[in-house]
Structures are given as structure tokens and as C-alpha cells.
């Protein structure tokens, strides 16, 4: 599968598209998603640039996790044996690490069914931005 990876911190030019092995699910609560759309967030920028807080999590000298992306929208390709809410072929959106790829693994409880009246692009923009907006309303605006 093709994926955008980075093996060093820096500007956008550190990203390269490469062929890597297709991820596989173990017999658990995870699903394999064929990615239709993935968003780019401030968190992706901070990780790629190598700012200090993300470096503490992702490696001081070079990244441990080479694939960016935390928001995804796509189609379920396979499910673990403990998955209850999703079936192969269903459209989903949610959060996972490494969504800037053709396929990605996510936990069942990090996903939701994609509404029929929402495009994959719109759905992929919801998780991180939506959570940020919710936190702002709840924590800052006291809403």
C-alpha cells in the first residue's frame, strides 16, 4: 500500500510517498479501514516539525511513528473477532494514528458510522476539529 512517511523532523519536504506492507488486524476490537479521506491537523504539523512536546512521545532525534494523520473516513475492509458495531463494507469516520495512508487500523470505539448525507471529506474533518471545538465550548466558554 502507498503511504506518506517521514523519517526525520522538518518542513513538508521530509514527507515521501512509499510502498509499505498492508497493516493487519489481530483478533481483537480493531478494524481495517480503506481510507477515502484523511484530514491534516495542527497535531500533524507539530509532529512533522518535531516540536518538543510531540518529540517526547515520538522520539527525540527521529520519529518512531513514521505515518502522520489522526482523522479518517473510509470503508471497513476487515474486522477483529471482538468487533460488535461494524461490518465489512460499512462507511465510517473517526480517529486513529497513521491515517495518511491507503489503509489504516483503528479501534472500534474510536469510530462512528458515517452519515449518508456527509461526504468522506467532510467526515474526515470532524474528529479532531470537532473535539477541539467541544473542548473550547466546554472549558473556555463554560458552555
C-alpha positions in Angstrom: 0.0 0.0 0.0 1.1 3.6 -0.6 1.6 5.9 2.4 3.2 9.3 3.2 6.0 8.8 5.6 8.6 10.9 7.3 11.8 9.6 8.8 13.1 13.0 10.1 11.6 16.1 11.5 11.3 19.2 9.3 9.4 21.0 6.6 6.9 19.4 4.3 9.7 18.2 2.1 10.6 15.5 4.6 7.4 13.6 3.6 7.8 11.0 0.9 5.3 8.6 -0.6 6.4 5.0 -0.3 5.0 1.4 -0.6 4.8 -0.3 2.8 3.2 -3.5 4.0 -0.6 -3.6 4.4 -1.5 -3.4 8.1 -3.3 -6.4 9.5 -5.7 -6.8 12.4 -5.3 -9.2 15.3 -8.3 -10.9 16.7 -9.5 -8.0 18.9 -11.5 -4.8 18.8 -9.8 -3.3 15.8 -10.9 -2.8 12.2 -9.1 -2.3 8.9 -10.2 0.7 7.0 -9.7 1.6 3.4 -9.0 5.3 3.6 -11.1 7.5 1.4 -10.2 10.8 3.1 -7.9 11.9 5.9 -7.5 15.4 7.3 -4.5 17.4 8.2 -4.4 19.0 11.6 -2.2 21.1 13.8 -1.1 18.0 15.6 0.2 16.6 12.3 2.2 19.8 11.8 3.6 19.7 15.3 4.7 16.1 14.9 6.2 16.6 11.5 8.1 19.7 12.6 9.3 18.0 15.7 8.3 20.4 18.3 9.3 19.4 21.9 6.0 18.0 23.4 5.4 15.6 20.5 9.1 14.7 20.4 8.9 13.4 24.0 6.2 11.0 22.7 7.5 10.3 19.2 11.3 10.2 19.6 13.8 12.9 20.4 16.2 12.5 17.4 13.9 11.0 14.8 10.2 9.9 14.7 9.3 6.4 16.0 5.9 6.6 14.2 6.5 7.4 10.5 3.0 8.0 9.3 1.0 11.1 10.2 -2.7 11.6 10.4 -5.2 11.2 13.2 -8.6 11.6 11.4 -10.0 9.2 8.9 -13.1 8.4 6.8 -13.4 5.3 4.8 -14.8 1.8 4.3 -14.4 -1.2 6.7 -12.3 -3.9 4.9 -11.9 -6.4 7.8 -13.0 -6.6 11.5 -11.5 -8.3 14.5 -13.4 -11.1 16.2 -14.5 -8.9 19.1 -15.9 -6.1 17.0 -19.6 -5.6 17.7 -20.7 -2.4 16.0 -19.3 -2.6 12.5 -19.4 -5.0 9.5 -17.2 -5.2 6.3 -18.4 -2.7 3.7 -19.7 0.0 6.1 -18.7 3.6 5.9 -17.1 5.0 9.0 -15.2 8.0 10.3 -13.2 8.7 13.4 -9.7 8.8 14.9 -6.6 6.6 14.6 -2.9 7.1 14.2 -1.4 6.9 10.7 -4.4 7.8 8.5 -2.3 9.4 5.8 -2.2 6.0 4.1 -4.3 3.8 1.9 -5.3 1.5 4.7 -5.2 2.0 8.5 -6.2 0.1 11.7 -8.4 1.7 14.3 -10.1 0.6 17.5 -13.9 0.1 17.2 -14.6 2.6 20.0 -12.8 5.4 18.1 -15.1 5.2 15.1 -18.7 6.1 14.2 -20.9 5.3 11.2 -20.6 8.0 8.5 -23.9 9.7 7.9 -25.2 9.2 4.4 -25.6 13.0 3.8 -21.9 13.7 4.7 -19.1 13.2 2.2 -15.9 11.3 3.2 -14.0 14.6 3.0 -16.4 16.3 5.4 -16.4 13.3 7.8 -12.6 13.2 7.9 -12.6 16.8 9.0 -14.8 16.2 12.1 -13.0 14.3 14.8 -10.0 16.5 15.8 -11.6 19.8 14.9 -14.9 18.8 16.5 -13.2 17.7 19.7 -11.2 20.9 19.8 -14.4 23.0 19.3 -16.2 21.0 22.0 -13.3 21.5 24.5 -13.3 25.2 23.7 -17.0 25.5 24.4 -16.9 23.4 27.5 -13.6 24.5 29.1 -13.2 28.1 27.9 -16.8 29.3 27.2 -18.2 27.3 30.1 -20.9 26.1 27.7 
